Amino acid sequence: MHPDTDRPCLTRAWRETRGELHGWLRHRLDGDAEADDLLQEVFLRALRQGDAFCALDNPRAWLFQVARNALTDRLRARRPQGELREDLAAVESETPAPVDLLSQCLPRVLGELAAADRLAIELCDIAGLPQQALADRLGISLSGAKSRLQRARQRLRARLVEGCQVCFDDDGQVAGFVPRAPLE
């Protein structure tokens, strides 16, 4: 594709703006060669816009914005990246918090829940989907899905307490439990 025949709007905007862009880039970089490289990158980005470039209200402003972004990326890449000191390495806890270990009980207890409760927990709490996805899947209202999820969470908690003998501290945090082997 040749820009002179396919997109005269791009050729005209480039001809009118190129010198000004080059000067602006040269002033902010270490020389002509680097400015030329970025200028070429800006032109290629404009060329990739295709017909959308011709629909721009202010092609000059667009070209300068692209040049600013390219310059920012270039300068950011130059910034020296120091290595972290070894004494900053994360200290691993020897014993994870009981709540982190509770996931050992989850597969078995989830398997013991009713299918509707399991679906609600798996979609919203494990897969991280919004409650609206549960509502859509079940063909119910959003408030109905919220209620269903809340009840499923209560039943899950009750099963964890009963089945894994979860105990809580004074603040309501998991203090301990008895692991159960997963269902096979």
Secondary structure as the mmCIF struct_conf table of DSSP 4:
data_model
#
loop_
_struct_conf.conf_type_id
_struct_conf.id
_struct_conf.beg_label_comp_id
_struct_conf.beg_label_asym_id
_struct_conf.beg_label_seq_id
_struct_conf.end_label_comp_id
_struct_conf.end_label_asym_id
_struct_conf.end_label_seq_id
HELX_RH_AL_P HELX_RH_AL_P1 PRO A 3 ASP A 6
HELX_RH_AL_P HELX_RH_AL_P2 PRO A 8 ARG A 28
BEND BEND1 LEU A 29 GLY A 31
HELX_RH_AL_P HELX_RH_AL_P3 ASP A 32 ARG A 48
TURN_TY1_P TURN_TY1_P1 GLN A 49 GLY A 50
HELX_RH_AL_P HELX_RH_AL_P4 ASP A 51 CYS A 54
TURN_TY1_P TURN_TY1_P2 ALA A 55 ALA A 55
BEND BEND2 ASP A 57 ASP A 57
HELX_RH_AL_P HELX_RH_AL_P5 PRO A 59 ARG A 78
BEND BEND3 ARG A 79 ARG A 79
HELX_LH_PP_P HELX_LH_PP_P1 GLY A 82 ARG A 85
HELX_RH_3T_P HELX_RH_3T_P1 GLU A 86 LEU A 88
BEND BEND4 ALA A 89 ALA A 89
HELX_LH_PP_P HELX_LH_PP_P2 ALA A 90 SER A 93
BEND BEND5 GLU A 94 THR A 95
HELX_RH_AL_P HELX_RH_AL_P6 PRO A 98 LEU A 101
HELX_RH_3T_P HELX_RH_3T_P2 LEU A 102 GLN A 104
TURN_TY1_P TURN_TY1_P3 CYS A 105 CYS A 105
HELX_RH_AL_P HELX_RH_AL_P7 LEU A 106 GLU A 112
BEND BEND6 LEU A 113 LEU A 113
HELX_RH_AL_P HELX_RH_AL_P8 ALA A 115 ALA A 120
HELX_RH_PI_P HELX_RH_PI_P1 ILE A 121 ILE A 126
BEND BEND7 ALA A 127 ALA A 127
HELX_RH_AL_P HELX_RH_AL_P9 GLN A 131 LEU A 138
TURN_TY1_P TURN_TY1_P4 GLY A 139 GLY A 139
HELX_RH_AL_P HELX_RH_AL_P10 LEU A 142 CYS A 164
STRN STRN1 CYS A 167 PHE A 168
TURN_TY1_P TURN_TY1_P5 ASP A 170 ASP A 171
BEND BEND8 GLY A 172 GLY A 172
STRN STRN2 VAL A 174 GLY A 176
HELX_LH_PP_P HELX_LH_PP_P3 ALA A 181 LEU A 183
#
